Every structure is written in C-alpha cells, then in structure tokens.
C-alpha cells in the first residue's frame, strides 16, 4: 500500500501531462464560440462615435434596406492588423463596412487607421463590450454580415485571411 501511495503523485502528474497534450493537439477548435444571433435581428443599440467628426454605429441604421458588414476590432489587437488588407479589399469591392471598436481610445484608433488603412464608413465605441457581447461575439476580430432588414446573416470569427474574402463577398451578395 505504501508503494502505491508513493506512485500516486507521479500518476496524477502523468494524467495532467496527457490532458495538456490532448488540448494542445486539438488545434483550439473547441474554443470557437459561434453566435446564436446569426439569423436573428440585431439587438437595439446606439454607440457613441469612436472618433470626433465620424458617424457612430447604431442598430437602426441596419434596417434601411442596405446590406452591410460590421467588423469588431481593437487597435491593440494583432490579428486586426493582419486582416486590415482584406478589409480594404472588401471596401474597394463596394462592401460597406462599419466598425465597433472594443475597449479602445480615440487616439489609438486614429493611429491604427492611419497606419493600417481605414475601410470603415462608421465607427462606434464599445468601451464596456456590451454590444460586442449582445451580438454574440467572443473576441476580436469578428465580422458580421447584416442584411437590409437588420438580420445577421453571417459571422466570421477571427482575422479575415485572403482566402476568406470570396466567402465574405458571397455572404454579402446573398444578404443584399
């Protein structure tokens, strides 16, 4: 019995190592949280403008017949920098993109847009992440396609890569 008790800490440590190795090997896919808002109307919200002299973002703007994209980003978000060229490409292809800046300061947002490009029509400030969570977003960046009646039709989790652009364009076209 004494020998068994001596081996118990080693067995617990081995179980811990196996569990960690299995989680690392899974690629993190279990951490993706899809929004239950896809297929639902946007929740009602009005955000303050993130930048002086720029329009803000409010849910009422999404029920006016025009499909639009909402990009949730932050100046401190490294993957947001990675997706900046793809957002500029979408904008150049005629996709109207609004932004919700999460837990950010105006001066930091201005610097981010100056440095990485500004594809946004409107930018709202969501300092407490209330709208982000109401949309069912679990992080930054995330992108939603909203149809002209204000219904969320598509969600892209994570940074938009070049190979994701056709899928987002197709979702936008379908939402028109």
N, C-alpha and C positions, 0 to 999 in steps of 0.2 A: 504494500500500500504506500509506503514511504517513497518508493521509486516512482510510482505513478504520480504522486504529488510533485515530485521534482521535475517531471516532464511536462506538467500542466502549463507552466508559463511559455515553454517552447511551442506547445501545440496552439495556444492562443495566439502567439506571435505569427505562427505559420498560417493560421486562418486569416489573420489580418493582412498579411502579405498577399495571399491568394485573392482576397476580396479587392484590394487596391489594384492588383494586376488585371483583374477582370474588368474593373471600371475604366482603367486606362485603355485597355484594349477595345472597349466598346465604341470608341470614337466620340463619345459625348452625345449621341443621338437621343438618349433618353432625357436630356436636359432641354430639348426643344419644346417650347410650350406654344401650341397653336391657339390663336384667339377664337373664342366662341362667338365673337362678334361678326365673323365672316358670314354674310348672308343676312345680317341684321342692319337696321338703321343706325347711323352714327348716334352716339349719345349726345344730348344737348350740352354745348359748351361754348364759351366765349373766352378766348385767351387774350391777355394784353399783348401788344406789339413787342416783339423782341428787340427791334431796332427803331429808333426815332425816325419818323418820316416814311416808314414802311408799313403797309397794311398788316393787320393781325390775321389770325385764323379763328373762324367761328363756324359751328356746325350748320348754321342757317345758310351759309354760302354754298353748301354742297347739295342743296335741294332746288337748284335753279336750272336744271336741265343739262349741265355740262359735266362730263366725267372728269375726274381729277385724281391726282396722286397726292398722298400725304406721306412725307418722309420724316421719320422721327430720328433726330440726330443730336449730337452734342459736340462742341468744339474740342472737348477733352477726349473724344472717342477716336482711337486709332483706326478701327475698321471704317469709320465715317470718312476718313481721309482716303482710304483705299477705294471707296465707292464713288468718290467725287467725279472722276472722269465719266463714269457710266450715267450718273445723274445729268451731267452736262450733255451727254449724247441724247438721252431721253428728251431733254428740254429742246435741243436742236431739232429733234424729230417731231416737235409740236405737242409734246405731252406737258400739260400744265401741272406743275409741281408746287405744292405748298410744304412748309416745314413746321415742325414743332420742335423747338429747342428745349432740351431737358436739362434742368439744374445747371443753368448757364448764365453768364453775364454778358451784357450787350457788347462790351469792348472785346471780349473773347470771341463772340460770334462774328463781329466785324472783321477781326483778324483772320479767322478761319475762312470766311468767304473771300476776303482779299487774296489770301494765299492759295486756296484750292478751287476757287470758282463759285459763282452764285447762280444756280439754276432755278431759284425759288421766286415765285410770284409774291407770296405772303409768308411771313414768319411769325409764329406765336411763341410766347414764352411760357413754358410749363415748369415753373420753379419747383413745385412740390410733386411733379409727376402724376398729378391727379387725372389729367386727360389721357396720358400715356396708359395708365392702368385701366381706365374706363374703356379704352379701345382694345384691351386685352394684350397689349404689348408687354413683353417681359424684359426688354433690353433695347440697346441701341447698337447699330441702326436697325430699324424696321421700316418697311414700306407697305402702304395700303393703297389699293385702287378702289375708288369710290365712284359709283355711277351717278347719273344726273338726278336721281331721286334721293340721294344721300345714303344709299345702301352700300356697305362694304362688300366688294366682290372678290377681293384677292388680298393675300398677305404674303409678303416676302420677309423672311426672318434672316437677319444678318446682313452683311455688306453685299451690295449688288456687284457681281462679277460680270465681265464682258459676256460670258456665256449665258447669263441670266437676262440680258437685255431683250432678246426676242420673246421670251416668256412674259415679261412685264409689258412689252408692247402689245402682245396678243391679248393679255388681260385687260389692258386699257381699251383696245379696239372693241373687245366684247362688251365692255361696260358703257360704250358710247350709246 
